[in-house]
Structure formats: structure tokens, C-alpha cells
């Protein structure tokens, strides 16, 4: 029996039997419980949607579906009835989505990590904003969707989960706790995310974004939520921008190779792959407002690497993913000579290199190959980081010092701490100099190198 293949006539016959028997007897006869999520609306009356959908199968296929054979939710009974032309309404409101919790958490943080009362004007403003968001379909909302009581209660669900709260927490969910800890770990970034969502909804930019494009949501992970992720994907799929990026690369003598793994579509697929490659928007979601996208914001990347970047947050840059790819290739090769060659390329630091002595002074090597000429001994510097933030060390006898990588993983927080110390101690004589603010680590390193002045 094809589940869900029910006609309007069959549904009307099920409704007629429901009316004739009465609710209790009808549900008992077919062993259904009362509807918990959706109700069927017909001629001003409410009907248990799952029971009606299940019994309608009797008239179209010879027997009613058993309750355990399907669900009453939006993927089964509710969807089948809508497809047959009937109105279905939600009994309870959908769970809060990450985007909504981000806005609520931002409000709680601004209120000193305290919940807000129902009559607080900020609760009223957030309630109105949430009702404009396109995350939940109108059919999945009831008349109490994100009303003042619900919004105020959510602020207490968040505030009572704060580590400093001493009382008993209210009934929050796992996602509330997750978003709360993201705000505690990255308050500036998450505040920017909330501002971008709020701004996008207020100006209408995020009110009509298509959120379901048929792709598995497990393939994409973004702590910034679905709305900013959808805008990110829309920019990446802009055909005009992609064509301009490809033309700019070719004009400069470049090739259409993946910046992460080196894959070249035409070399593998011939004419079928000629001129093809995807674009990845490298600006972090919490920074990517609705401003104009620059070609420098786009990286050329193959479909596999693109999915791997998006699969789990925090997203690596194409350069960071390239390090992983090269390391994995080297470790999987069986030829000792190839392993040595691959490992050699991996252990070469990327330019520019930032070096710090034991007093915290910073020195920049724009070409790591010059280490032999510029570094007198291997203990001249205490810490060093290459252009991807990977730790480096000097080795060799005086006059023959070279730089090599200590690890393949970037050390973001350690590097930024060294740079902050340098600016706070040694750059104060230049009052106009402040530490760069780039969130992307490679961009941050380039900005530091460009700002550095030899003391």
C-alpha cells in the first residue's frame, strides 16, 4: 500500500465516519490517540489529523493504516492532508530554532544575564521580530506563536542556565545551553551574529530566504544559524560572481584548480569539466553583512572540499584544509621517497612568519627562506608562527638556521595573545597603531605583517 496516496474523496469519507461515530468511538475503533501536533480543519470543525489520514487509506487502498505505521507530523499525516487540499493547523508551536535562540540569548546577555519580564519593551520587540522570521511555516504556528509569555519564558530558560546562576533552572532545552556557551566563549562574534540576523529581518533581506533547498542539513554546520547560512549559500551560488571570479583568475594567469586539494576539473573530465569550479565565500558568517561581495572574498574550490569546509564548525579556510589534505596524502603513501618529499613540503612554513623573542618583541619574515641569513641562532626566538598560524621553530647551527613546522594545527589563541602583548608593550610609541581585528587567522597574520614596523 502506498502510504500517503489518499484522495480528497477518501478523506471526506473518513470525516463522515468520524462525525457519525463521534470522536471517542472513532479513535477507539482504529486505535488512534488524540492528535498532539496537528488538527484537520473542515467546515469550522477540528479533527484528529493522524486518525483521519490513516482511515482515509481504507477507502483508497482497502484498509486503514495502523497508528504505528506512520506519524502525525508534518512529514506524514499533515503533509498528506495538505496535499489533498485540506487545511491543517498546529496544536503546539514548533521548537525554538538556533537563530531564534541567538536573538534571545543576545537580549539576555545585554540584560546582565538576567531574564526579562513579559512587560519589558524589549520582549515585545523581539516577539514581533521572531514572527517575521521565515524559519517556521505559517501552518506550523498557532495563535500563541512566540507571544510575549513565550519569549519572556525563553529568556529565563537561558539565564537560569548561566554558570553563575545559583537557583533551579527552568525548562530549557539542550540547544539553549549550547547557544549560551557559544555566547560565553565568543561574546563579540555571537553579538555580531545577532546584529546581522536582526538587521536582515528588519530590512527584509532575511525574511524570504529559501531555507529548504533539498540538501541534507547534516552536510552544513553553522553556529550562526540557518538564515545567515542560507545567505552565505546564495552568495556562493551567484552565477555572475562565479563567472567574474573565474575570469579574474584566468586573466592573472592562474588556473581553475581547487585551492584546498589541487583538483582540476578539465584535467580529469576533459571538455566536460572545462571552465568549471565552485566558489566558497571565505568571509566568516558573523562578519558577512549585506554589503557588496568582493572577488577577493571568494575562493575557487572543488565540490568535495566545499562540503568538507561546511560540514563542521568552525569552518577551516581553504589554506587550512589544504594542510590537512597534504598531511593525509603524505601519511597514506607507501613509497618512502614520496613520503619524504610530501613531508618536506608540509614542514615548510607558509609566509609570512611571525617570530617573538623572550621579551615579547615581534619580528616578521616575509620570506622564510631568508631565515639562514637573518636568524643568528636557533634560540634567538622563543615562539614563532607561520602564515597559517602553525607553530614553527628555528633549528641548525649559527649561520645555517632554518625554520620548520612544529605541528600542523593552527594555534589561534596563542598567536593572538603574543600579538596583543606586542602591541600593548612595544607598539605604544606609535599611538595610531592598534592590533588588527580580522577574525580569519590567515587574514589576521597578513594584516599584522603589513602593519609591523621594525624597531
C-alpha positions in Angstrom: 0.0 0.0 0.0 1.5 3.4 -1.0 1.4 5.4 2.2 0.1 8.9 1.8 -1.6 8.4 -1.5 -5.0 9.5 -0.4 -7.7 11.4 -2.3 -10.0 14.2 -1.2 -13.0 11.9 -1.5 -11.4 9.3 0.8 -10.6 12.0 3.4 -14.2 13.2 3.3 -15.5 9.7 3.8 -13.2 9.3 6.9 -14.6 12.7 8.2 -18.1 11.5 7.7 -17.4 8.3 9.7 -15.8 10.4 12.4 -18.9 12.6 12.6 -21.2 9.5 12.7 -19.3 7.7 15.4 -18.1 10.6 17.5 -14.5 11.3 18.4 -14.0 8.8 21.2 -15.6 5.9 19.4 -13.8 6.7 16.1 -10.4 6.9 17.8 -11.0 3.7 19.8 -12.2 1.8 16.7 -9.0 2.4 14.8 -6.7 2.6 17.9 -5.6 6.2 17.5 -4.8 8.6 20.3 -5.9 12.3 20.3 -3.8 14.5 18.0 -0.9 16.2 19.7 0.7 18.2 16.9 -1.8 18.9 14.1 -5.5 19.2 13.6 -7.5 18.9 10.4 -9.9 21.9 9.9 -13.1 21.2 7.9 -16.2 23.4 7.8 -15.3 25.1 11.1 -14.7 21.8 13.0 -11.5 20.3 14.2 -10.5 16.6 13.6 -7.6 14.5 14.7 -5.4 14.7 11.6 -3.5 11.4 12.0 -6.6 9.4 12.6 -8.4 10.9 9.6 -5.3 10.4 7.3 -4.9 6.8 8.5 -8.6 5.8 8.0 -8.7 7.6 4.6 -6.4 4.8 3.3 -9.2 2.3 3.9 -11.3 4.0 1.2 -8.4 4.3 -1.3 -6.4 1.1 -0.6 -8.7 -1.4 1.2 -7.5 -1.0 4.8 -6.7 1.8 7.3 -3.1 2.4 8.2 -2.2 1.3 11.7 -1.0 4.1 14.1 2.5 2.6 14.3 2.9 2.7 10.5 3.2 6.4 10.2 3.5 9.7 12.1 1.0 12.5 12.6 3.7 15.1 11.9 4.4 17.4 9.0 6.3 14.7 7.1 3.3 12.2 7.0 -0.3 12.9 8.0 -0.2 16.7 8.0 1.6 16.7 4.6 -0.8 14.1 3.1 -3.9 16.1 4.1 -2.5 19.4 2.8 -1.7 17.7 -0.5 -5.3 16.5 -0.7 -6.4 20.1 -0.4 -7.3 20.3 3.3 -6.3 22.9 5.9 -4.1 21.6 8.8 -3.2 23.7 11.8 -0.6 23.2 14.5 -1.7 22.2 18.0 1.6 23.3 19.6 4.2 25.7 18.4 7.5 24.4 16.9 10.6 24.2 19.0 12.8 27.2 19.0 15.4 27.3 16.2 19.1 28.3 16.7 18.5 31.6 15.0 15.7 32.5 17.4 17.7 31.4 20.5 20.6 33.5 19.3 18.4 36.6 19.4 17.0 35.7 22.8 20.5 35.0 24.2 21.8 38.3 22.9 19.0 40.0 24.7 19.7 38.1 28.0 23.4 39.0 27.7 22.6 42.7 27.2 20.4 42.4 30.3 23.3 41.2 32.5 22.4 37.6 32.1 19.0 38.1 33.7 15.7 37.1 32.3 13.2 39.7 31.1 9.7 40.3 32.3 6.7 40.0 30.0 6.0 43.7 30.1 9.6 44.7 29.1 9.5 46.6 25.8 12.5 44.6 24.5 10.4 41.4 24.9 7.7 42.9 22.8 10.2 44.0 20.1 11.8 40.5 20.0 8.3 38.8 19.8 7.5 40.9 16.7 10.9 40.1 15.1 10.5 36.4 15.6 7.1 36.4 14.0 8.7 37.9 10.8 11.4 35.2 10.6 10.8 32.6 7.8 12.1 29.6 9.7 8.7 28.1 10.6 5.9 27.8 8.1 2.6 29.6 9.0 0.8 26.2 9.1 3.2 25.1 11.9 2.3 28.0 14.1 -0.7 28.5 16.3 -2.1 31.8 17.7 0.4 31.8 20.6 3.5 31.6 18.4 6.4 33.5 20.0 4.0 35.6 22.0 5.1 37.8 24.9 4.8 35.0 27.5 6.8 32.5 25.4 9.6 35.0 24.6 9.9 36.1 28.3 10.0 32.4 29.4 12.7 31.7 26.9 14.9 34.4 28.4 14.6 32.8 31.8 15.3 29.3 30.2 18.6 30.8 29.1 19.5 33.0 32.1 18.9 30.2 34.6 21.4 28.0 32.7 24.2 30.5 33.1 27.1 29.1 35.2 26.8 31.8 37.8 23.1 31.2 38.4 22.6 29.6 41.8 18.9 28.6 41.7 17.0 25.8 40.0 17.0 26.2 36.2 13.7 26.4 34.3 12.7 24.0 31.5 15.2 24.9 28.7 16.5 22.6 26.0 19.9 21.4 25.0 20.1 24.0 22.3 19.6 26.8 24.8 22.6 25.6 26.7 24.7 25.2 23.5 24.0 28.7 22.3 24.6 30.1 25.8 28.0 28.6 25.9 28.8 29.9 22.4 28.0 33.4 23.7 30.2 32.9 26.8 33.1 31.6 24.7 32.8 34.1 21.8 30.7 37.1 23.0 31.8 39.6 20.4 31.3 37.2 17.5 27.9 36.0 18.6 26.8 39.6 19.3 27.7 40.4 15.6 25.7 37.3 14.5 22.6 38.5 16.4 23.0 42.0 15.0 23.2 40.6 11.4 20.1 38.5 11.9 18.2 41.4 13.4 19.3 43.8 10.7 18.5 41.3 7.9 15.0 40.7 9.3 14.3 44.4 9.9 15.3 45.4 6.3 13.6 42.4 4.8 16.7 40.8 3.4 16.3 37.6 5.5 12.5 37.4 5.6 12.1 35.5 2.3 15.3 33.3 2.1 14.6 29.8 0.8 15.7 27.6 3.7 15.0 24.2 2.2 16.9 23.5 -1.0 16.7 19.7 -0.7 20.2 19.3 0.8 20.9 17.3 3.9 21.2 19.8 6.8 23.8 17.4 8.3 26.1 18.5 5.5 26.2 22.0 6.9 27.1 23.2 10.3 27.0 26.8 11.3 26.6 28.1 14.9 25.4 31.3 13.4 22.1 29.7 12.4 20.1 28.9 9.2 19.3 32.4 8.0 22.9 33.6 7.7 23.9 30.2 6.3 21.2 30.5 3.6 22.5 33.9 2.6 26.0 32.5 2.5 25.0 29.7 0.2 23.0 32.2 -2.0 26.2 34.3 -2.5 28.3 31.3 -3.3 25.8 30.2 -6.0 25.6 33.6 -7.6 26.4 32.7 -11.2 27.5 36.2 -12.1 30.0 36.4 -9.2 31.4 33.0 -10.0 31.9 33.9 -13.7 33.7 37.1 -12.7 35.9 35.3 -10.2 36.9 32.7 -12.8 37.6 35.3 -15.4 39.8 37.3 -12.9 41.8 34.2 -12.0 42.4 33.3 -15.7 43.3 36.9 -16.6 46.0 36.9 -14.0 47.5 33.7 -15.5 46.0 31.4 -12.8 44.3 28.0 -13.3 41.0 26.7 -12.1 42.4 24.4 -9.5 40.9 23.7 -6.1 42.7 25.9 -3.5 42.4 23.1 -1.0 43.3 19.9 -2.8 44.6 21.0 -6.2 41.8 19.2 -8.2 41.4 20.4 -11.7 38.1 19.5 -13.4 39.2 19.8 -17.0 42.3 17.7 -16.5 40.2 14.9 -15.0 37.0 15.2 -17.0 38.2 16.8 -20.3 35.9 19.1 -22.1 33.0 18.3 -19.7 35.0 19.9 -16.9 36.3 22.8 -18.8 35.7 26.1 -17.1 34.0 24.5 -14.1 34.8 25.0 -10.4 32.8 26.1 -7.3 33.3 29.3 -5.2 33.5 29.5 -1.5 32.8 32.7 0.4 35.7 33.0 2.8 34.4 35.8 5.0 33.1 34.4 8.3 29.3 34.5 8.7 29.4 36.8 11.7 31.2 39.4 9.5 29.4 39.0 6.2 26.8 41.6 6.2 24.7 42.5 3.2 27.5 44.6 1.8 28.8 44.0 -1.7 30.7 40.8 -2.2 34.3 41.4 -3.4 36.0 38.9 -5.7 38.7 38.6 -3.1 36.1 37.2 -0.7 35.7 34.2 -3.0 38.0 31.1 -3.2 38.0 28.6 -6.0 37.3 25.1 -4.6 36.0 21.7 -5.7 32.7 20.3 -4.6 34.2 17.7 -2.2 36.4 20.3 -0.3 33.5 22.7 -0.3 31.3 20.2 1.6 34.1 19.4 4.0 34.6 23.0 4.9 30.9 23.5 5.6 30.4 20.2 7.3 31.5 21.1 10.8 32.1 24.5 12.5 34.4 26.2 12.9 34.9 26.2 9.1 38.6 25.9 8.1 39.9 28.3 5.4 40.9 26.7 2.1 44.5 27.1 3.2 43.9 25.3 6.5 42.1 22.5 4.7 45.0 22.2 2.3 47.3 21.5 5.2 45.1 18.6 6.3 44.8 17.2 2.8 48.6 17.3 2.2 49.3 15.7 5.6 46.8 12.9 4.9 48.2 12.3 1.4 51.7 12.0 2.8 50.7 9.7 5.6 48.8 7.4 3.2 51.6 7.0 0.6 53.7 3.8 0.7 56.7 5.0 -1.3 59.4 6.2 1.2 60.8 8.7 -1.3 57.3 10.2 -1.9 56.6 10.3 1.8 59.8 12.2 2.4 59.0 14.6 -0.4 55.5 15.2 0.8 56.5 15.6 4.4 59.2 18.1 3.3 56.5 20.2 1.6 54.3 20.0 4.7 57.1 21.0 7.1 57.9 24.2 5.2 56.3 27.2 6.9 54.0 29.4 4.9 54.9 33.1 4.6 54.8 35.5 6.4 56.4 34.1 9.6 55.9 35.9 12.9 58.7 35.5 15.5 58.7 36.5 19.1 61.7 36.8 21.4 61.6 36.1 25.2 60.7 39.8 25.9 57.7 39.6 23.6 59.2 41.6 20.7 57.9 40.6 17.3 59.8 40.2 14.1 58.4 39.4 10.6 60.0 37.3 8.0 58.2 37.9 4.7 60.3 35.1 3.1 61.0 32.2 5.4 63.8 31.1 3.0 65.8 34.1 4.3 65.9 32.6 7.8 69.5 31.4 7.3 70.6 35.0 6.6 68.6 36.8 9.2 68.5 34.5 12.2 71.8 34.1 14.0 70.9 31.1 16.3 68.1 28.6 16.9 67.5 30.1 20.4 67.2 33.7 19.2 63.3 33.5 19.3 61.1 31.8 21.8 57.9 31.4 19.7 57.2 31.5 16.0 54.1 31.0 13.8 53.8 30.7 10.0 51.2 32.3 7.7 48.5 29.8 8.8 49.2 30.2 12.5 51.1 26.9 12.8 53.9 26.9 15.3 57.4 27.0 13.9 60.9 26.6 15.4 64.4 27.5 14.3 66.9 24.8 14.1 70.5 24.4 12.9 74.0 25.8 13.7 74.7 29.5 13.7 74.7 30.8 10.2 72.8 27.8 9.0 69.5 28.2 10.7 66.3 27.1 9.0 62.6 27.2 10.1 60.4 24.1 10.3 56.8 23.4 11.5 56.3 22.0 14.9 52.7 21.0 14.3 50.1 21.1 11.5 47.3 22.6 13.6 47.0 26.3 13.9 47.3 27.9 17.4 44.9 30.8 17.1 44.6 31.9 20.7 48.3 31.6 21.5 49.3 33.6 18.4 46.8 36.3 19.1 47.9 36.6 22.7 51.5 37.1 21.6 50.4 39.8 19.1 48.3 41.5 21.7 51.3 41.6 24.1 53.5 43.1 21.4 51.0 45.9 20.7 50.4 46.7 24.3 54.1 46.9 25.2 56.2 47.7 22.2 53.8 49.5 19.8 52.6 52.1 22.3 55.2 54.6 20.9 53.0 54.6 17.8 49.6 55.7 19.2 47.8 55.2 15.9 48.7 51.5 15.7 46.2 49.1 17.1 46.1 45.3 16.7 44.3 44.1 13.5 40.8 42.8 14.1 40.4 40.2 11.4 38.7 37.0 12.7 40.1 34.8 9.9 43.5 33.7 11.2 45.4 33.9 7.9 44.0 37.3 7.2 44.9 38.4 10.7 48.5 37.3 10.2 48.8 39.1 6.9 47.4 42.3 8.5 49.9 42.1 11.4 52.8 41.6 8.9 51.7 44.6 6.9 51.4 46.8 10.0 54.7 45.7 11.5 57.4 48.4 11.9 61.0 47.2 12.5 62.0 48.7 15.9 
